[in-house]
Amino acid sequence: MARIAVMGAGAVGCYYGALLALAGQEVVLIGRPALVETVAERGLLLERGGRIEPVAVAATTDPAAVAGAELVLFCVKSGDTEAAGHQIASHLAPGAAVVSMQNGVGNDSRLAAVLGRGVVPAVVYVATGMAGPGHVRHHGRGDLILGRVPGAGAAADLLRGAGVPVEISDQAAVAQWVKFAVNCCYNAPSAIARLPYGRIVAGPGAWVVIRDTLDEVVAVATAEGISLPADLWQTVRALAGTMPEQLSSTAQDLRRGKPSEIDFLNGEVVRRGEALGIAVPVNRTLWTLVKLIEAQQAGQA
């Protein structure tokens, strides 16, 4: 039995933590008080395939609970990367594999700089949401791509043992940018309109906005030396068909009145575009609109 810690037990962390616990591993979730209290009362609830099953896991608010873990799934929001990294740094076991399972690009490098050790980059393809504290709902997929770096093999073995499809790839950075591009295309429109992907693309002009968003991301990636797949537009279009009822994580955050990761999605394109001298007006508009909604909800606008 391996000890596994999930730092930042939101929808993604709870889903993979539940699978690992069901496979017989010792799992501790590190999250907010509401999660911890609920899990202590009746365990973690995993909803998938039309049924709900309780999962026995430990839960705490204390980042020191990563101590002794062989595998740490790092699932905090991008904006919390450095702060959360500092919280766990002194408690990590020397041989622990730390896997960054975050949205955006560059989080693994930022985390590695804080920890002073290597981090395994992961590209996460799963549709999940929290139906309530301690209740994770799985909507689809669940496969992972891990970068071919030290620690990836050990992490992959544990995850595969829990039934998670895992690929270790030399092209993880490209895969990370592909997912980033898709998120930039869908997350903000879903959040602004408060609609799932299928209903967004049915709206007038939606595909034009999505294509313009993608073209700007590709221009930035190309300028940074990242060669994205030629069929990326087909990948973007396909998502609305495969996940028509999915609300983006940004939309889910705004629905709960929480800060989103928009600064690390369309906002990241804006920052990189400015540094490279590339105009990205559509990404800037999407980023600005989501920031205005956040400010309005916080009573600042």
VENHU-V232123 format. One record per backbone hydrogen bond with DSSP energy under -0.5 kcal/mol. NH is the residue of the N-H (numbers start at 1). CO is the residue of the C=O. E is the energy in kcal/mol with one decimal. If there is no record, write none. Layout:
NH_CO_E + NH_CO_E
This chain:
4_2_-0.5 + 4_26_-3.1 + 5_71_-2.4 + 6_28_-2.5 + 7_5_-0.6 + 7_73_-2.3 + 8_6_-0.8 + 8_30_-2.1 + 9_30_-1.8 + 10_8_-2.0 + 14_10_-2.7 + 15_11_-1.9 + 16_12_-2.2 + 17_13_-2.3 + 18_14_-2.3 + 19_15_-2.0 + 20_16_-2.2 + 21_17_-2.2 + 22_18_-2.5 + 23_19_-1.2 + 24_21_-1.8 + 25_20_-2.1 + 26_2_-2.5 + 27_25_-0.8 + 28_4_-2.4 + 29_58_-2.8 + 30_6_-2.7 + 31_29_-0.6 + 31_60_-2.0 + 35_32_-0.5 + 36_32_-2.2 + 37_33_-2.9 + 38_34_-1.9 + 39_35_-2.8 + 40_36_-2.0 + 41_37_-1.3 + 42_38_-2.3 + 43_39_-2.2 + 44_55_-2.3 + 45_134_-3.0 + 46_44_-0.5 + 46_53_-2.7 + 47_45_-0.6 + 47_136_-2.9 + 48_46_-0.6 + 48_51_-2.4 + 51_48_-1.9 + 53_46_-2.4 + 55_44_-3.1 + 57_55_-0.8 + 58_27_-2.3 + 60_29_-2.6 + 63_61_-0.6 + 65_62_-2.0 + 66_63_-1.7 + 67_64_-1.9 + 69_66_-2.2 + 70_3_-2.4 + 71_3_-1.2 + 72_97_-3.0 + 73_5_-2.7 + 73_71_-0.5 + 74_72_-0.8 + 74_99_-3.0 + 75_7_-3.1 + 75_73_-0.9 + 80_77_-2.0 + 81_78_-1.5 + 84_80_-2.8 + 85_81_-2.4 + 86_82_-2.3 + 87_83_-1.5 + 88_84_-1.4 + 89_85_-1.7 + 90_86_-0.5 + 91_88_-1.7 + 92_88_-0.9 + 92_89_-0.8 + 96_93_-1.7 + 97_70_-2.7 + 98_96_-0.6 + 99_72_-2.9 + 99_97_-0.6 + 100_98_-0.6 + 100_120_-2.4 + 101_74_-2.6 + 101_99_-0.8 + 110_106_-2.0 + 111_107_-2.7 + 112_108_-2.4 + 113_109_-1.9 + 114_110_-1.3 + 115_111_-2.7 + 116_112_-2.3 + 117_112_-1.0 + 120_98_-3.1 + 121_119_-0.6 + 122_100_-1.6 + 123_145_-2.7 + 124_122_-0.6 + 125_123_-0.5 + 125_143_-2.5 + 126_124_-0.7 + 127_140_-2.8 + 128_126_-0.7 + 129_137_-1.7 + 131_129_-0.7 + 131_135_-2.4 + 132_135_-0.9 + 135_132_-2.1 + 136_45_-2.6 + 137_129_-3.5 + 138_47_-3.2 + 138_136_-0.5 + 139_127_-3.7 + 140_127_-1.3 + 142_125_-1.6 + 143_125_-0.8 + 144_165_-2.5 + 145_123_-1.9 + 146_167_-3.2 + 147_121_-2.4 + 148_169_-1.3 + 149_147_-1.9 + 152_149_-2.1 + 155_151_-2.0 + 156_152_-2.8 + 157_153_-2.2 + 158_154_-1.7 + 159_155_-2.3 + 160_156_-3.1 + 161_157_-1.8 + 162_158_-0.5 + 162_159_-1.1 + 163_160_-2.0 + 164_159_-2.2 + 165_163_-0.5 + 167_144_-2.1 + 169_146_-2.9 + 169_167_-0.6 + 172_169_-0.8 + 175_171_-2.4 + 176_172_-2.5 + 177_173_-1.9 + 178_174_-2.3 + 179_175_-2.4 + 180_176_-2.3 + 181_177_-2.7 + 182_178_-2.2 + 183_179_-2.7 + 184_180_-2.4 + 185_181_-1.6 + 186_182_-1.7 + 187_183_-2.7 + 190_186_-2.3 + 191_187_-2.1 + 192_188_-3.1 + 193_189_-2.6 + 194_190_-1.4 + 195_190_-1.1 + 197_246_-1.8 + 198_244_-1.8 + 199_196_-0.5 + 199_244_-0.6 + 200_196_-1.8 + 201_197_-2.0 + 202_198_-0.6 + 203_200_-1.9 + 206_203_-1.6 + 209_205_-1.9 + 210_206_-2.6 + 211_207_-2.5 + 212_208_-2.5 + 213_209_-2.5 + 214_210_-2.3 + 215_211_-2.5 + 216_212_-1.7 + 217_213_-1.8 + 218_214_-2.8 + 219_215_-2.0 + 220_216_-2.0 + 221_217_-2.8 + 222_218_-2.8 + 223_219_-1.8 + 224_220_-1.3 + 225_222_-1.6 + 226_221_-2.8 + 227_225_-0.6 + 228_226_-0.9 + 232_229_-1.4 + 235_231_-1.8 + 236_232_-2.5 + 237_233_-2.5 + 238_234_-2.1 + 239_235_-1.1 + 239_236_-0.6 + 240_236_-0.7 + 240_237_-0.6 + 241_237_-0.6 + 241_238_-0.8 + 242_238_-2.0 + 243_239_-2.5 + 246_243_-1.4 + 252_248_-2.3 + 253_249_-2.3 + 254_250_-2.3 + 255_251_-2.3 + 256_252_-1.5 + 257_254_-1.2 + 258_253_-3.0 + 264_261_-2.1 + 265_262_-1.3 + 267_262_-2.6 + 268_265_-0.6 + 269_265_-1.6 + 270_266_-2.0 + 271_267_-2.3 + 272_268_-2.6 + 273_269_-2.8 + 274_270_-2.5 + 275_271_-2.0 + 276_272_-1.7 + 277_273_-1.0 + 277_274_-0.6 + 278_273_-2.9 + 284_280_-2.3 + 285_281_-2.1 + 286_282_-2.4 + 287_283_-2.5 + 288_284_-2.6 + 289_285_-2.5 + 290_286_-2.1 + 291_287_-2.3 + 292_288_-2.2 + 293_289_-2.0 + 294_290_-2.5 + 295_291_-2.5 + 296_292_-2.5 + 297_293_-2.4 + 298_294_-1.7 + 299_296_-1.1 + 300_295_-3.4 + 301_295_-0.7
